[in-house]
Amino acid sequence: MGKKKTKEKKPKQKNTAAIDERFKKAMSIKPPDENPFKMDNENKIDRFRYLHRTDRKTLKEKSRLKRRDSRPKKPKFKL
């Protein structure tokens, strides 16, 4: 088996004008004004959830299981 021929890769030319345009757009973005009413809603967290969950149960299924566990148990009859 012979050596595999490889094509020479040409370096890509960077479009500096497009890069500068994107940089200007990014720098022109302004943060929202600090309105205390908006800040209250943004800082409020309804429920905390990890980014990567270990269990894949939905909230509905978790609440169903919790209600099911808290039900009174049926008495067991011994024969």
BATORNU-298073 format. One line per 2 residues: number of its first residue (from 1); their letters; for each residue x, y, z of C-alpha. Coordinates in nm, 2 decimals. Example, Ala and Ser with C-alpha at 12.3 -4.5 7.8 and 13.67 -1.06 7.14 Angstrom:
BEGIN
1> AS> 1.23/-0.45/0.78  1.37/-0.11/0.71
//
This chain:
BEGIN
1> MG> 0.00/0.00/0.00  0.13/0.34/-0.09
3> KK> 0.13/0.66/0.10  -0.20/0.85/0.09
5> KT> -0.18/1.18/-0.10  -0.30/1.48/0.09
7> KE> -0.41/1.81/-0.05  -0.24/2.12/0.07
9> KK> -0.47/2.34/0.27  -0.47/2.71/0.19
11> PK> -0.50/2.95/0.49  -0.84/3.12/0.50
13> QK> -0.84/3.49/0.46  -1.02/3.67/0.74
15> NT> -1.28/3.93/0.65  -1.16/4.21/0.88
17> AA> -1.45/4.44/0.77  -1.71/4.19/0.88
19> ID> -1.53/4.12/1.21  -1.51/4.50/1.28
21> ER> -1.88/4.54/1.20  -1.98/4.26/1.44
23> FK> -1.75/4.40/1.71  -1.91/4.74/1.68
25> KA> -2.26/4.59/1.70  -2.16/4.40/2.02
27> MS> -2.01/4.71/2.18  -2.32/4.92/2.10
29> IK> -2.55/4.69/2.30  -2.65/4.87/2.63
31> PP> -2.75/4.69/2.95  -3.11/4.75/3.06
33> DE> -3.17/5.05/3.29  -3.19/4.95/3.66
35> NP> -3.55/5.00/3.73  -3.62/4.86/4.08
37> FK> -3.95/4.70/3.97  -3.78/4.51/3.69
39> MD> -3.50/4.41/3.92  -3.74/4.26/4.17
41> NE> -3.88/4.03/3.91  -3.54/3.93/3.77
43> NK> -3.39/3.85/4.10  -3.69/3.64/4.22
45> ID> -3.63/3.27/4.17  -3.95/3.06/4.18
47> RF> -3.78/2.73/4.22  -3.42/2.62/4.20
49> RY> -3.32/2.36/3.96  -2.98/2.23/3.87
51> LH> -2.85/2.27/3.52  -2.77/1.90/3.48
53> RT> -3.03/1.69/3.66  -2.95/1.35/3.78
55> DR> -3.31/1.22/3.77  -3.52/1.28/3.46
57> KT> -3.86/1.28/3.64  -4.09/1.57/3.56
59> LK> -4.22/1.80/3.83  -4.57/1.65/3.79
61> EK> -4.44/1.30/3.84  -4.25/1.41/4.15
63> SR> -4.55/1.57/4.30  -4.76/1.26/4.22
65> LK> -4.52/1.04/4.39  -4.50/1.27/4.70
67> RR> -4.88/1.26/4.73  -4.89/0.89/4.69
69> DS> -4.63/0.83/4.96  -4.82/1.05/5.21
71> RP> -5.14/0.86/5.17  -5.25/0.64/5.47
73> KK> -5.15/0.28/5.42  -5.40/0.00/5.41
75> PK> -5.37/-0.23/5.71  -5.22/-0.57/5.63
77> FK> -5.41/-0.88/5.75  -5.23/-1.17/5.90
79> L> -5.37/-1.51/5.84
//
